[in-house]
Amino acid sequence: MSLLSFTKCFIGAGGEQAATALTTAMVKMAPETATEAELKHMEQDLDAAGQLISRLQRELTDERHAYDAINARYTQMMGAAENLQHQIDAASFLKDPLQASLATLVAQIEEMVPELDQDKKDIDSTQALLMDAEAAYQAKATALTGAKAKLTRARQEMERASIEEQRAAARAETARAVAGLSSGSISGSGINIALDAMTHTAQQTRNRAAALDMKAKALSGAKTAEEDPNIAAAMAAAAGMSATSTVADRLAALRQRK
């Protein structure tokens, strides 16, 4: 019994529309399961048609055997009747016994005719049924083969769609990754922030180094000026002191303080 047939029986008489709707919903929820059930039903239907053909073939064979037997008997009796008729036509005497035998034989032949005709009708009817059954069987077989081919194509299409979906998802993920890198480089990602901080620190370090160099040069220059005797004399003269004063000079300077 197919899925639709089972649903109709389950719902009850008059529920064909509801059964169709329910079956459609069930097929949408589990398409492969429903399809497999329908294919199984089609195979069972095909098997039943094959069994019917086999039965009709046996019946046709039996009917033909019966018809052939009674037809052979009919043909034999008709030949005997023709023979008796010829004897009667040729006899000049003793015709009555021949006439009686012929009458008996003709009566038996007449009784056989309806049975013979019915057997012939039965053969023709069975032959017609067999032809219809064979045509139906062929149609069912074609439908089953087509349904299986469609199911195979549908499965292949689903597999291809699944592969395409996976590929599309991979492409989308790659695009998101690329977009993330691009936007990060434009807006200032963590890496750029770190680079900026490192650059700023390096610049500060260079500034401090330059200041230290200036200080070192300045201190170095002052020391050189103190060690130069000419610069020292000039500096002392400017301060009112002799760069090469003696002890006498220093004593004289002390006397002048009185």
DRENLO-9276 format. One line per field, with one value per residue (C-alpha): chain; x, z, y; residue number from 1. Coordinates in pm, 1 decimal, padded with zeros to 6 digits. Layout:
DRENLO-9276
chain c(A ...);
c1 c(X ...);
c3 c(Z ...);
c2 c(Y ...);
resi c(NUM ...);
end
This chain:
DRENLO-9276
chain c(A A A A A A A A A A A A A A A A A A A A A A A A A A A A A A A A A A A A A A A A A A A A A A A A A A A A A A A A A A A A A A A A A A A A A A A A A A A A A A A A A A A A A A A A A A A A A A A A A A A A A A A A A A A A A A A A A A A A A A A A A A A A A A A A A A A A A A A A A A A A A A A A A A A A A A A A A A A A A A A A A A A A A A A A A A A A A A A A A A A A A A A A A A A A A A A A A A A A A A A A A A A A A A A A A A A A A A A A A A A A A A A A A A A A A A A A A A A A A A A A A A A A A A A A A A A A A A A A A A);
c1 c(00000.0 00139.7 00187.3 -00114.9 -00330.6 -00232.7 -00310.9 -00650.8 -00733.1 -00608.4 -00816.5 -01118.9 -01369.1 -01412.2 -01069.5 -00897.7 -00820.3 -00694.3 -00495.9 -00332.6 -00238.4 -00101.6 00092.7 00242.2 00353.5 00504.9 00688.1 00832.5 00953.7 01114.8 01133.0 01366.7 01173.2 00844.6 00995.3 01136.4 00790.9 00630.4 00892.5 00832.8 00460.2 00522.7 00739.4 00470.9 00211.8 00435.7 00479.6 00102.4 00057.7 00316.0 00136.0 -00192.8 -00029.3 00106.7 -00239.1 -00406.6 -00146.3 -00218.0 -00592.3 -00553.5 -00344.6 -00603.5 -00890.5 -00714.6 -00646.4 -01012.8 -01126.3 -00885.6 -01015.0 -01382.5 -01315.9 -01131.5 -01430.5 -01666.6 -01461.2 -01458.0 -01834.4 -01899.5 -01689.1 -01890.0 -02215.4 -02095.7 -01999.7 -02343.6 -02508.1 -02307.0 -02403.2 -02767.7 -02744.6 -02580.4 -02794.5 -03091.8 -03225.4 -03173.6 -03170.6 -03372.6 -03097.8 -02854.2 -03102.1 -03148.3 -02774.4 -02732.3 -03009.8 -02848.8 -02508.1 -02644.4 -02824.7 -02499.1 -02317.7 -02586.1 -02541.0 -02167.4 -02201.5 -02297.2 -02012.6 -01772.3 -01884.3 -01854.1 -01506.1 -01410.5 -01551.7 -01366.6 -01042.6 -01100.4 -01189.6 -00888.3 -00668.6 -00796.5 -00741.9 -00391.8 -00310.1 -00441.7 -00247.3 00070.6 00022.3 -00041.8 00260.9 00477.6 00342.0 00406.8 00756.4 00828.9 00691.4 00899.5 01214.5 01147.4 01079.2 01403.8 01593.8 01434.2 01519.9 01879.1 01897.7 01736.5 01990.3 02274.4 02130.5 02109.6 02470.8 02581.7 02381.3 02542.0 02888.2 02803.9 02676.3 02999.2 03204.3 02995.3 03037.3 03413.0 03422.1 03213.1 03443.5 03746.5 03578.6 03503.5 03863.5 03994.0 03745.2 03853.2 04219.4 04143.2 03924.4 04179.4 04458.0 04244.9 04091.1 04395.9 04402.2 04582.3 04893.0 04895.5 04839.7 05138.4 05351.8 05254.8 05344.8 05679.5 05754.6 05664.9 05885.6 06173.7 06134.6 06135.7 06445.1 06616.4 06517.0 06664.4 06979.9 07015.4 06973.1 07237.5 07473.1 07424.1 07491.3 07804.0 07933.9 07861.2 08040.5 08330.5 08365.4 08370.8 08644.8 08854.0 08821.7 08948.5 09248.6 09350.1 09617.2 09533.7 09162.9 09242.0 09458.0 09189.2 08929.2 09146.9 09216.1 08848.8 08796.9 09080.7 09320.6 09649.0 09666.0 10037.4 10042.3 10336.5 10344.5 10476.9 10191.9 09948.9 10112.4 10097.7 09734.5 09681.7 09862.2 09640.2 09345.8 09463.6);
c3 c(00000.0 -00096.4 00146.4 00004.1 00009.1 00368.0 00473.5 00304.3 00481.0 00811.8 00787.1 00655.0 00376.5 00242.1 00355.6 00019.7 00020.3 00376.9 00303.8 00005.1 00212.8 00493.5 00250.1 00088.6 00428.9 00515.9 00183.5 00243.6 00589.4 00471.7 00090.9 00051.9 00297.6 00127.2 -00216.0 -00109.1 00022.2 -00308.2 -00503.5 -00285.2 -00349.1 -00724.3 -00715.3 -00523.6 -00774.4 -01058.4 -00892.6 -00853.8 -01221.1 -01309.2 -01100.7 -01273.1 -01613.1 -01508.5 -01390.5 -01710.4 -01918.2 -01733.2 -01771.4 -02141.0 -02188.9 -02006.1 -02201.8 -02530.4 -02438.9 -02349.9 -02665.2 -02880.1 -02728.7 -02778.2 -03118.4 -03224.2 -03101.7 -03287.3 -03607.7 -03577.9 -03521.4 -03810.9 -04031.3 -03914.6 -03984.2 -04333.2 -04388.0 -04276.4 -04499.8 -04796.4 -04709.8 -04692.1 -05021.7 -05186.3 -05025.1 -05212.3 -04912.6 -04535.8 -04507.5 -04187.4 -03957.3 -04114.5 -04075.8 -03709.2 -03648.9 -03830.0 -03623.5 -03301.6 -03409.9 -03524.2 -03189.9 -03002.9 -03228.6 -03166.0 -02792.2 -02830.1 -03028.5 -02734.8 -02523.8 -02813.8 -02874.3 -02504.2 -02489.2 -02787.9 -02617.3 -02298.9 -02492.1 -02663.1 -02331.0 -02152.2 -02443.1 -02424.8 -02048.7 -02093.1 -02351.6 -02120.5 -01828.2 -02032.5 -02147.2 -01788.5 -01671.1 -01930.3 -01829.4 -01460.7 -01537.7 -01739.8 -01462.0 -01200.5 -01409.9 -01472.3 -01103.9 -01003.4 -01264.2 -01140.8 -00781.8 -00882.4 -01063.3 -00765.8 -00528.0 -00757.3 -00778.5 -00399.0 -00372.5 -00627.5 -00445.6 -00116.9 -00271.0 -00419.4 -00081.6 00085.7 -00181.7 -00150.8 00226.8 00185.3 -00061.3 00174.6 00465.4 00256.1 00149.8 00512.4 00608.0 00326.1 00412.2 00774.7 00682.4 00446.7 00690.8 00967.6 00762.8 00676.3 01014.5 01230.4 01350.8 01659.3 01453.3 01322.8 01671.6 01798.9 01508.1 01576.9 01944.4 01857.5 01608.4 01866.2 02127.5 01884.5 01802.7 02173.5 02221.8 01933.8 02083.8 02422.4 02254.2 02064.5 02388.7 02561.9 02267.4 02290.5 02665.0 02619.6 02353.3 02570.9 02871.2 02657.7 02514.8 02861.6 02983.7 02681.2 02745.0 03103.7 02992.5 02719.2 02887.3 02654.3 02726.8 03099.7 03093.1 02906.1 03148.5 03448.7 03296.6 03241.5 03607.0 03718.7 03810.2 03656.9 03522.6 03625.2 03961.0 04196.6 04571.6 04579.7 04359.0 04585.8 04897.3 04730.3 04661.3 05025.1 05134.5 04914.7 05118.3 05420.2);
c2 c(00000.0 00341.5 00626.0 00809.2 00496.9 00422.3 00779.7 00763.4 00438.5 00576.5 00894.0 00713.1 00757.3 01107.6 01216.9 01214.0 01587.0 01579.8 01265.8 01432.3 01737.5 01519.7 01306.7 01617.1 01743.7 01406.4 01394.4 01741.4 01640.7 01317.1 01316.8 01020.6 00804.2 00885.9 00825.0 00490.7 00395.1 00491.7 00298.0 -00004.3 00024.4 00054.2 -00257.9 -00446.6 -00327.7 -00443.3 -00782.1 -00813.5 -00729.0 -00991.1 -01251.6 -01160.6 -01203.6 -01540.6 -01650.9 -01529.9 -01710.1 -02035.6 -01986.0 -01909.3 -02221.1 -02436.5 -02280.8 -02340.1 -02701.1 -02749.9 -02574.6 -02774.0 -03099.3 -03020.5 -02867.7 -03184.5 -03387.2 -03152.8 -03182.1 -03561.7 -03578.5 -03342.2 -03570.3 -03870.3 -03688.4 -03598.7 -03959.9 -04082.9 -03829.1 -03954.7 -04310.0 -04213.9 -04032.7 -04333.8 -04606.2 -04742.0 -04927.7 -04953.7 -04577.4 -04565.9 -04698.6 -04454.0 -04171.9 -04256.7 -04266.4 -03937.5 -03778.4 -03893.2 -03764.1 -03429.6 -03386.2 -03443.6 -03201.1 -02938.2 -02980.7 -02923.8 -02600.2 -02369.2 -02508.5 -02471.6 -02112.2 -02029.7 -02173.9 -01961.1 -01649.8 -01737.6 -01765.0 -01431.4 -01266.0 -01408.7 -01310.8 -00952.3 -00941.6 -01077.9 -00812.1 -00538.5 -00683.4 -00700.3 -00340.3 -00231.6 -00426.3 -00256.8 00083.5 00009.0 -00114.7 00198.7 00418.4 00236.7 00262.1 00630.1 00695.5 00525.3 00725.0 01047.1 00956.6 00889.9 01223.9 01399.5 01244.7 01346.0 01696.7 01712.8 01598.4 01859.8 02127.3 02025.6 02049.0 02388.6 02503.4 02395.4 02569.1 02884.8 02878.3 02840.3 03130.3 03344.0 03261.5 03353.6 03677.9 03762.1 03693.3 03913.4 04187.1 04170.0 04214.0 04502.0 04689.9 04636.1 04786.8 05089.1 05162.9 05082.7 04726.4 04602.0 04542.1 04898.3 05036.7 04837.3 04956.9 05317.7 05278.7 05121.2 05398.5 05664.1 05498.4 05479.8 05848.5 05939.1 05727.9 05904.7 06243.8 06152.4 06025.8 06353.9 06554.7 06345.0 06396.0 06774.5 06769.8 06559.3 06796.9 07100.5 06956.3 06847.7 07200.1 07366.8 07139.7 07218.2 07593.8 07557.8 07356.2 07609.8 07858.3 08144.3 08112.9 08083.5 08406.8 08593.4 08470.7 08580.1 08921.0 08967.0 08882.9 09123.5 08845.8 08745.1 08407.8 08380.1 08572.1 08507.0 08492.3 08852.7 08962.2 08793.0 08960.1 09299.9 09244.1 09167.1 09487.5 09697.1 09582.2 09791.3);
resi c(1 2 3 4 5 6 7 8 9 10 11 12 13 14 15 16 17 18 19 20 21 22 23 24 25 26 27 28 29 30 31 32 33 34 35 36 37 38 39 40 41 42 43 44 45 46 47 48 49 50 51 52 53 54 55 56 57 58 59 60 61 62 63 64 65 66 67 68 69 70 71 72 73 74 75 76 77 78 79 80 81 82 83 84 85 86 87 88 89 90 91 92 93 94 95 96 97 98 99 100 101 102 103 104 105 106 107 108 109 110 111 112 113 114 115 116 117 118 119 120 121 122 123 124 125 126 127 128 129 130 131 132 133 134 135 136 137 138 139 140 141 142 143 144 145 146 147 148 149 150 151 152 153 154 155 156 157 158 159 160 161 162 163 164 165 166 167 168 169 170 171 172 173 174 175 176 177 178 179 180 181 182 183 184 185 186 187 188 189 190 191 192 193 194 195 196 197 198 199 200 201 202 203 204 205 206 207 208 209 210 211 212 213 214 215 216 217 218 219 220 221 222 223 224 225 226 227 228 229 230 231 232 233 234 235 236 237 238 239 240 241 242 243 244 245 246 247 248 249 250 251 252 253 254 255 256 257 258);
end
